[in-house]
């Protein structure tokens, strides 16, 4: 049917409810569903959610957005001149991302075909997004095939995206544009992009399963007498011992089809242990996280204590893992395998763990591995800071030079110390304030000197800061204020890592280099105050720590600092909210000093709002727009619904606890 015939059929259906026999089945079915949803044809635009609600949906579906990012960014190029745009929605039909022709994106706002628009059939009648969701298949809707008259100016092609494991609807990819740009190939492109997104998701799941199994194998020797179940983030069973699987499947609380633990998919990850403890009270649980994401858990069903084996001290567990694709053959070690476990996940990765008992008699012992670096206490609950820490840890393990930028007081030296700990190096951490080194003594301070090498030289000479850091980490602080003389000396050191003490012999050193600055080095280079060739040697990895007011883990930082200052002192959530609303130009260093003052004035070891207000006054008032007021009102409403539970409020809204604290602090300032 051409567009005029479809128009006649639409008018006939609207007036009399009769469906034309020549109408495409998918369109006829969608019109009927739209009518059942009581959608009126004069509905001019889709519903639009508030910014806070959009933010919550985006956070909830972060994995989907990440998987679709490359396709969406590519579409921004090849659709920019095609009078079309590409859209990504969540499973409810809410648009969470768009890319493409800027003119089309701007036109879409007239009907709320934009971020936050809801495009299910119940919201706006027949459209490709809603029909693809309803029929769970690719759909193309052109012009007058739309149910609402205002939407008939558009054409769209959409494909649903499903979970590669359980087939659950995750979202929709759609290509939309003006009706006169209809192209049958748009559906093929949408299908291709949908397959790409599902492929990326499958690869991500496969990687998570691999990390889960490696984590499991790394600790299996500790759980040798326990039965285990390994679950991914969706509650799917990746691996289980036979007895543990029978216990889980046989429990009356595990009902329904599919994996008995699949109900966990709908439960917040941090609540898994509590929920599982209700069902399996004698079990313990190991939550597994990777970088900033949650990837799964291990359920441990503890066996009763058995009699210790007499020669247990002469045995050791050796786990070897080997991965293969289901289409390939595993590469097994030559010779017999005494005992083996085959660990296989749901999407084609197989691991073989071999457990050997090796007699110590006649068997040379391998030297013990160096102990892992101690935990430094660097607070990194903020996702952006977590990503920075992971980058720093990776670079530190490879001894790559790191440059840390950030305002004064943001924790640059603490991050440098964390990098030193993460590197596993056994030498010292040697901090050097570059701005404080006198130009006349630069080489003596850095490289040392031999006894009697110059007038006034110390008896026995001096090792030098670089030699002190041999086998460890040299931390160059305030490199932006480094004298030009020192820059030349440092460049010479970085060429071959050879030091020559004044009056002494040359020697090689093994040093991990970390630098930090709060200066704008690009500007300093243009002004000739800093050498560009030195910067390129220092910033193999360059990271920038955010200001305290930009971080979402303010409460965790407060508790960490307070625990170090006075472990017996407590602070209320309302007081933290009061503090979070302040600008903190001195960042964490200023906050630490202020908390130290509060502990001195605390009554009975308790810091409250009254004490804070008396010492530093109320936080400055910030003007807020209408949207900010709406968002704050929503936070306050949910905070009231949860009986003042900060964590639950943040979870329901999909925001950070720091954002909740700020909203609470703002409300107190605006109150009577």
N, C-alpha and C positions, 0 to 999 in steps of 0.2 A: 504494500500500500504506500502511495506517495503521501506527502504531508497534508495535502488538501483532503484526501480520503480519510486520513487519521483524524483530522480536525472534525469532519462530519461525524465520524464514529464517536469521538469524544463528546460532542454536543448531544448526540443521541443517548449516550450513557448518563450524562449529567442530568438530562431532562427526564428520561424514562427508566434509567437503570438497565437498559438493554445493551448487551455486548455484541459487537459485530463478529461474524464468523471469520472474517478475513484478517482480523486483528492478530498480531503476534501473541502467542500463548502467554509469554512472560509479561507482556504489557497488559493484557486482559486480566491476568491474575493479580497484578500489582494494582490496577485500578480498583478491582474489587476489594482488595485488602485496604486500600486508602479509604474507600467508602465505609468499610467496617470500622476503621479507626475514627470515623466521623470527621475526617479532614475536609474542609470546605475548599472549593476551587478558587475562591477569592483570597486565600491565604497568600500574602504578598512576600513573605520572607520566612526563613527558618528561625527557630528560637536561637538565642545567643546567650551563652553562659557568662558569668562574671569572670574577671581575670583570675581571681583566687581559685575558682572552680577549674578553669582551664589549666592553671599551674598544677593543681592536684592530679588531673588526668594525665598531664605530660609526665609528671614524676612517676605515676603508677605504671605507665607504659614506656618507660625509658628504654628498655631492651628492644622493643619494637622500633622506636625512633632511631636507635643506634643502628639496627639492622638495615633500615631504609635510608639512612643518611646519604650514602654514596649515590644511590639511584636518584634521590631527590635533588642532590646537588648537580648531578649530570643533567637532569631535566631542566634545571635553571639555565643551562647553556643551549641545549638543542630545541627547547620549547620557547626560548626568548623571542624568536621571530616567527613562531608558528601560531600565534594568536590562541595559545592554550596554556593551561597550567596543570601541574600534577599535585594531587591532594593525598594526604595520609590521614585516616581516621582511626579512632579506637573502636572496640567492638560494639559500642553503643551508637556509632555513626557520628561522633563528635570530632570535628576537624582539629587535629593537633599540629599539622605541619602543611605548608604549601610552598611550591617553587614554580618558576616559569615566567611567562610574559607579564611584566609589571602592569601593563594596561589591563589585562584580563583579571589579574589579582585585584586591582583597584575596582573594576566593574563588579566583581563578585561580592563586594561589600554591600551593594545595594540589596541583595537578597540574602545576606549573611552567609555567602559561600566563602567563608574566611575562618581564621582561627577562632574556635569557640562555638561555631555554628553546628547545630544538631541536624543531621540529614537522614534520619531513619524515616521509613514510610509513615510511622505514627506521627512524626513531627511535621513533615512537609509533603506527604503524599508520594506518588511515583517519581523516583529518580534513580539513577544507576547505583548510587551508594546504598540506598535503602533496599532496592530490589536484590542487589548482590548479597546483602546481609540476610534477607528473608529467604532467598532461594539457595544460598550457599553455592553460587556458581557465577562465572563471569556474565555480566549484563551490559548491554549498550542501550541507552535511551536517547532518542533524538527529538528535539523540538516539541511538537504537539503531542508526543507520547507522554510527556510529563502530565501529572494530574492537575497541578495548580497552574492557572493561566499565566501568572507572572514568571514562572520558572520555564515556560515553554520557549523562552528566548535563548535557552541553553541546550547544549548537547553534551552528553557525558558517557564515559565507558569505565566500568569499575570491575575489580576482581577481589574476592575475599582472600585474606591471608589467614592460614590456619597453623596451629601449633604442630610442628613436625612429629611430635611424639603422640599426643592424644587427640589431635584433630580439632581442638577447641578454636573457635573464631577469635582471632587476635586483633583484627582490624581490616581496613579496606584501602586499596590503592585505586585512585580514580584520576582520569584525565578529562578535564572539562574545558569548554570554550563556547563562544557564541554559536547559535544554531546554524548559521550560514557557513561555519567552518567544519561541518560534519565530515568525518573521514573514517571509513570502515576499518582502517588500519589502526585506529586509536585503541580498539579493544585488544588487538594482538600485542600492541606495545604495553598496555596495562597488564596483560597476562604475563608477558615476559618479565616485567618489573616485579610482579607478585611472586613469580617463581624464584627470582633472584633474592628477594627478601626472605623467603622461606628457606632458601639454601644457606643464607648467612645465619639465620636463626639455628638451623640444624648444625652448622659448624660450631656455633657458640655453645650449643648444648653438648656436642661431642667433646669440646675442649673442657667444659665444666665436668663432664663425666670422667675424663682423663685425670683432671686435677683431683677429683674426689677419690678415685681409685689409688692414685699415687699417695694421697694423704693417708688413706686407709692402710696401704702397704707399709708406709713409713712407720706406722704405729702398731702394726699387727703383732709384733713381738711382745708388746706390752699387754695385748689382749689375747694371748695365746690360749687361755683357758675359757674365754668368753665367746658366746655366740653373738653375731653382729648382723645388723641390717644397714646397708648404705642407701640413703635416699637422696635424690636430687631436689632442687628447689621446688619442683612441682609435686613432690610427694611420690614420685615414681621410684620403684625399687631398682637400683642399679646393680646391687649385688647383695646376697644374703646367704648365711649358712643355713643348712637344711633345717636344723632345729628351730632357729630364730624365725625362719619363714613360716614354719608350721604354727608357732606360737602367735605370730602376728595375724595370720589368716584365720586362726581358730578363735580369736578373741571376739566376743559378742559385739564390741563397739565398732569393729571394722566390718561394715556392711556395704552392699552395692556391687556393681560391676567394676571391672578394671582392678588396678592396684588397690589393696586394702587401705593404704596410707594416703591415697590421692586427695582425701578430704583436707589435707594439710595445705594444699595449694591456695585455699581461700583464707588461710590464717596467717597473720603477720609473723614473719620469720622469728622474731625475738620471743614470740609466745609459744613456739613449738615445744620447748621443754616442759612448760606448765601443762599444756594440753596432753602431751604424751605421758607425763607423769600421772595424770588422772587415769590413763588407760593401762599403763605399764608401771606400776609404783615401784617395782624393784629394779628398774632399768636406769641407766644413766645415758647422757646424751652429749655428743660432741658436735657443736655447730661449726661448720666449715665455711670460711669466708675467703674470697680471693680479691685482693686489692680492695675496692670499695663496694663489691657486690657479694651477695649471699649465694652460695652455690649448692649447699646441701647440708646433710647431717648424718651422723652415725649413731644408731641405737645399739647400746651394749646391754645384753642380757647376761648378767654376771653369774658364773657357775659357783657352786659351793666350793669352799676351799678344799683342795685335794692335798694328799700327803706329798710333801716335797720330794722330788726325785734326788737320790743321793748324789749323783754325779752331775747335777744341774750346772754347777759352776764350770764343768769341762765342756759344756755345749754352748753353742751360740747359734742364733738364728741368722740365716742369710737369705734375704729376699731379693730376687731379681725380677724385674718387670720387663716385659716385652710387648710391644703393641703391634697389631697387624690389622689390616682391612679384611672384611669377610671374604673378599675375592682373592686374597693372597694367602701365602703360607707363612706361618710363624717361623722365625729363625731361632731354633732351640739350641742350647749348648750341646756340644758333642758329649757323648757318654750318657749313661742312664740318669734319669731324674728320680731321686729317691721318693719325694712326695711332691705333688703339684696341685695347685688350685687354679682353675680357669675362671677368670673374672670377665664377664661380658656385659656390656651395656646394651641399651635398647636401640642404638642407631649404628651399630657396626664396628665397635672397637672392642678388641679382645686383649686381656692382660693375662699372663701366666706368671704365677708366683710360685717359686720353688723354695721349699724349706729343707735345709740340710742340717744334720747334726754332725759337727766336725770335732773329732777328738783332738784334744790339745797336744797329745803325745806325738812328737815328731813334726808337729805342724808349726811352722814359723809364724809368729804373731805379727800382724801389721801394726805399724806405729799408730798410736791413738791420734784421732783427728783433733785439731785444735778446738778448744771450746768456742761455742757461738758467742757473739758479742752480747754483753748484758743489755737489758732493756734500759733505755735512757730516760723514759718518762716524758718524751716529747709528745704533747697533746695534738692529736690529728683526727678529730671526729668530723671536722668539716670536709665534705667531699673533695673540694678543690685542694685543700691541704693534704688530704690522703693521697691524691694523685701525685702531688709534688713529692711526698715522702717516698712513694713507690719508685718514682724516677730516680730520686737521690740514692735509694738503696741499691738499685740496679747499677747505676754509675759507680757507686762506691765499691761494689763487688768486682767491677772491672778496672778499678783504679783510674777512672776517667776524671780529669780536672772538672771541678764544679764551681760555678759562680752563683752565689745567692744574693739576690737583690731584695730590697724592701726598706720601708721607712724605719727610722730608729725605734727600737723597742719591739720589733715584730718577731723576734726569736731567731735571728740569723745564726748567732753562735750556738744556740741550742740545737738547731738543725744540723750545723756542722759537726757538733759532737755526736749527734745521732748517725750521721754519715760515717764518722770514724768507727762507731760501734758496729754499724752494719757491714763495714768492710772486713771485719774479722781480724784486723791487723793488731799485732801484739805490742807494737811500739807505743810511744807516748803521743798524746794530743798536745801540740805546741801552738798556742795562740800568739799571734804577732800583731800589734797595733802599728800599722804601716805609717800612720800620721805622726806617731810619737818617736820614730827612729831618727836620731840626729844624722844629718847628711854626712858629717865628717866621720862618723863611726859605723856607717851602714855595713861595710864589708866585715868589720870586726864583729859586729853583733850577729850577722847572719852566718858567717863562715868560721868565726873563731880566730884564735891566734896562738902562736907558740910562745913559750916562756922566753922573755927577753927580746921579743921581736920589735918592740918599740918602747920608748920611755914611758913609764907608768904602767906597763903591762903587768897583769896579775901573775904572781908566782904560780907556776904550773900551767899557765896559759888558760884558755877558755875553749870549750868545745864548739860553741856557736849554735844558734837556734836551728839551723837546717840539720846539723848533725844530731841534735837532740831528737829531731823528728824522724831519724833514720829507722825504718821499719814501722813507722806510725804515720801521723797526719800533721801536716803543717797548715795552720789556719791563718790566712792573711786577711785581717780585718781592716776595714776602711781603706780599701785599695784605691778608691777615688781620690783620696788625699795623699797618695804615695808620691814622694819627691821624684822628680825626673831621674835623678842620680840612681835611686833605688830601682827604678823601672829598668834601666840598662843592666844593672847587676842581676836582676831577677831573670831577664831575658837570657843572659849568658848561662845561668843555672839551668833553665828549662831546656836549653839546647842539648845538654849531655848529662845532666844530673851529677855533675862532678863538682866537689867543693875543694878549695885550697885555702886552708887557714893561713893567715898572714904569718910568714916565716915558717910555714910547715909544708908537708907533702900533700899531693893531690889524693883524693879518695872518692870513690863512687858512693852514692847514697840511694836508698830506696824509699821514696817519700810519696805519700798520697796528698795531693794539693787541693785545698778548698779555700775559696776566696769569698769575700762579702763586701757589699757597699750599699750606701743609701744615696749615693751621688748619681747624677745623670751622666753616664760615661760617654754616650754619643756626643753630648754637648762638649764634654771635656776634650774629646778627640778633635772636634772641629776647632776648638780654641787652642789646640796644641799642648794641652796640659796632661794628656794621657796618650800613650802610644797604641795605635790600632793593632800592630803586630803582637803586642803583649795581650791585648784583650782576646784575640783569637786563640792564644795559647791557654787562657784561663777558663774560657767558657765552652768547653766541649759540651757540657750540660749547663744551661742557664735557667734558673727558676726564680720566680718572684713571689715572696710571701705576702699575702694580703694584709691589709690593715685590720686591727682588732674589730672595728665597727663593721667590717665587711664579712667577718667570719660567722658561721652558724653554730659554732660550738662554744659560745661565750660561757655557758653554765659549766661545761666540763673544765674550761680553763680556770674559772674561779675556784672550783672544788680542788683542782690540782695544786694551784698556788697556795690556797688556804691550808691544804694538807701539809705542804712543805714549811709554811710559816708557823702554824700552830695547829697540830692535828686534833687537839681537843676543842677547838673553836668551831662553832656551827653558824650557818647563815641561812636565812629564810629564802624561799623561792621569790617572794615579793621583793625582797631586797636585791636579789640578783636581777630581777626585771628592772628595778630602779637603776641599777648600775649599767645594764645593757643599753639603756636609752641614752646614755651619755656619749659624747664624741670620742674621748680617749685619744688625744693627739699624740701622747707618749706611748700608746699601744700597751703591750703586755707589761713592759717595764713599769709604766705609770700605774697600771692596775695592781701590780705586785706591791709597789710602795704604798698605795692607798689601802690595800687589804692589811698590810702590816700595821698601819696607823689604826685601822678599825679594831684589830685584835687587842691593841693596847687599851682601847676605850670600851671594849666589849664588857657587857654586864653578865656575869655568870657564864662566860664563854659563849655568848650568843650575840650575833650581829643582826640587828633588825633595822627597819626603815627609819625609825626615829633617830637612832644613833648616826646613821649615814647622813640623814637630812641635817642633823645638828652640826656635823663636821664640815660638810661640803655643800649644803643647801640643796634645793630641788634641781632636778635635771633641766637643762634649757628646753623651752617649748619650741617645737617645730611646727610650722604651718602645714596642714594636711589638706589635700584636695578631697573631692567627694568620693573618688574611688578608694582612696586610703581610708576614709571614714567607713565606707561600706565593708571593706576587708576587715578593719579592726572590729566593727560591730559583729561580723561573722565569727571572728576568733573569740570574742567575749561570750557570744551565745553558746558556742560549742564548749567553751571552758566552763560555763555554768551547767550545761547538760552533763558533763563528765564529773561534776562535783569537785571541780578544781584540779583535776588530774592533768598536769602539764603534758606528759608523754602521750596520753590518750588523745588529748586535744590536737597535738601535732600530728599524730597518726591519722586521725579522721580527716584532717584538712590537707594532708600531704605536704606539710610545711615543717620547718625546723623548730625545735624547742626555743631557739633564740628568738625567732619571729614571734612566737607566743609571748615570750617574756617582754619583748618590746611593746606588743599590743597592750599587755597588762600594765606596763609602766606608763604608757601614754594615757590610758583610761584613768589612772590615779591622778595624773596631773590635770586632766580635764574635768575631773569630778568636783563636786561642791566642797 
